[in-house]
């Protein structure tokens, strides 16, 4: 259980850093790229926290981000609509990690506010269930 609490705290810390860069008005290209980088590490921290939650609290052992998302829907942490957004978020995250394309960066940056809110809600929901 201690590992779960640590993972939740790490996810919340990552999300605070992510939110900070999203609050910038008229970000430069460097700030946009920093926002994408913070999205990547926030996503990693969040899905791993939920993975730990699923294992510790629900007895569900899944090893991939999409598996964690689908299991979250099955136990009511994510709605059907949120699940669709989350699965798209995984695809976008995979694209940002493995390729760099200016047009793609602009497109994904446009989704970051939505992704931040989804990640935040996901972590807050497991945190509430955890305690």
C-alpha positions as CSV (number, residue, x, y, z in Angstrom):
1,X,0.0,0.0,0.0
2,X,2.9,2.3,0.7
3,X,4.0,2.0,-2.9
4,X,0.5,3.1,-4.1
5,X,0.6,6.2,-2.0
6,X,4.1,7.0,-3.3
7,X,2.9,6.6,-6.9
8,X,-0.2,8.8,-6.3
9,X,2.0,11.5,-4.8
10,X,4.4,11.3,-7.7
11,X,1.6,11.6,-10.2
12,X,0.1,14.6,-8.4
13,X,3.6,16.3,-8.4
14,X,4.0,15.6,-12.2
15,X,0.5,17.0,-12.8
16,X,1.3,20.2,-10.9
17,X,4.4,20.7,-13.2
18,X,2.2,19.9,-16.3
19,X,-0.5,22.4,-15.2
20,X,2.1,25.1,-14.7
21,X,3.2,25.0,-18.3
22,X,-0.4,24.8,-19.5
23,X,-1.2,28.1,-17.8
24,X,1.3,30.0,-20.0
25,X,-0.4,32.4,-22.4
26,X,0.9,32.4,-26.0
27,X,3.6,29.8,-25.4
28,X,6.8,29.8,-27.5
29,X,7.8,26.7,-29.4
30,X,10.2,25.8,-26.6
31,X,7.4,26.2,-24.0
32,X,5.1,24.1,-26.3
33,X,7.7,21.4,-26.5
34,X,8.2,21.6,-22.7
35,X,4.4,21.1,-22.2
36,X,4.5,18.0,-24.4
37,X,7.4,16.7,-22.4
38,X,5.6,17.3,-19.1
39,X,2.5,15.6,-20.6
40,X,4.7,12.5,-21.3
41,X,6.1,12.2,-17.8
42,X,2.7,13.0,-16.2
43,X,1.1,10.3,-18.3
44,X,3.7,7.8,-17.2
45,X,3.3,8.7,-13.6
46,X,-0.5,8.5,-13.8
47,X,-1.0,5.3,-15.6
48,X,1.6,3.6,-13.3
49,X,-0.2,4.9,-10.2
50,X,-3.5,3.5,-11.6
51,X,-1.8,0.2,-12.5
52,X,-0.6,-0.1,-8.8
53,X,-4.1,0.8,-7.6
54,X,-5.7,-1.8,-9.8
55,X,-3.3,-4.4,-8.5
56,X,-3.5,-3.5,-4.8
57,X,-7.1,-2.6,-4.5
58,X,-8.9,-4.6,-7.2
59,X,-6.6,-7.6,-7.7
60,X,-6.3,-6.7,-11.4
61,X,-2.8,-7.2,-12.9
62,X,-2.4,-5.4,-16.3
63,X,0.8,-4.4,-17.9
64,X,0.0,-1.8,-20.5
65,X,-1.4,1.7,-20.5
66,X,-4.4,0.7,-22.6
67,X,-5.1,-2.3,-20.4
68,X,-5.0,0.0,-17.4
69,X,-7.5,2.4,-19.1
70,X,-9.8,-0.4,-20.1
71,X,-9.7,-1.9,-16.6
72,X,-10.4,1.6,-15.1
73,X,-13.6,1.8,-17.3
74,X,-14.6,-1.7,-16.2
75,X,-14.5,-0.7,-12.5
76,X,-16.1,2.7,-13.0
77,X,-13.1,5.0,-12.6
78,X,-13.4,6.2,-16.2
79,X,-16.6,6.7,-18.2
80,X,-17.0,5.4,-21.7
81,X,-16.3,8.9,-23.1
82,X,-13.3,9.4,-20.9
83,X,-12.0,5.9,-22.0
84,X,-12.1,7.0,-25.7
85,X,-10.2,10.1,-24.9
86,X,-7.7,8.2,-22.8
87,X,-7.0,5.7,-25.5
88,X,-6.4,8.5,-28.0
89,X,-4.1,10.1,-25.3
90,X,-2.0,6.9,-25.3
91,X,-1.7,7.0,-29.1
92,X,-0.7,10.7,-28.9
93,X,1.8,10.0,-26.2
94,X,3.4,7.2,-28.2
95,X,3.7,9.5,-31.2
96,X,5.4,12.2,-29.1
97,X,7.9,9.8,-27.7
98,X,8.9,8.1,-31.0
99,X,8.7,10.9,-33.5
100,X,9.1,14.6,-33.8
101,X,7.0,16.5,-36.3
102,X,6.1,20.1,-36.1
103,X,2.5,19.7,-37.3
104,X,2.0,16.8,-34.9
105,X,3.4,18.8,-32.0
106,X,1.0,21.6,-32.7
107,X,-2.0,19.1,-32.9
108,X,-1.1,17.3,-29.7
109,X,-0.5,20.5,-27.9
110,X,-4.1,21.5,-28.7
111,X,-5.2,18.4,-26.8
112,X,-3.1,18.9,-23.7
113,X,-5.6,20.8,-21.6
114,X,-8.2,18.0,-22.2
115,X,-5.5,15.4,-21.3
116,X,-4.4,17.2,-18.2
117,X,-8.0,17.3,-16.9
118,X,-8.5,13.6,-17.7
119,X,-5.3,12.6,-15.9
120,X,-6.1,14.8,-12.9
121,X,-9.6,13.3,-12.6
122,X,-8.2,9.8,-12.9
123,X,-5.7,10.3,-10.1
124,X,-8.1,12.1,-7.8
125,X,-10.7,9.3,-8.2
126,X,-8.2,6.5,-7.3
127,X,-6.9,8.7,-4.4
128,X,-10.4,9.0,-3.0
129,X,-11.0,5.2,-3.3
130,X,-7.6,4.5,-1.8
131,X,-8.3,6.2,1.5
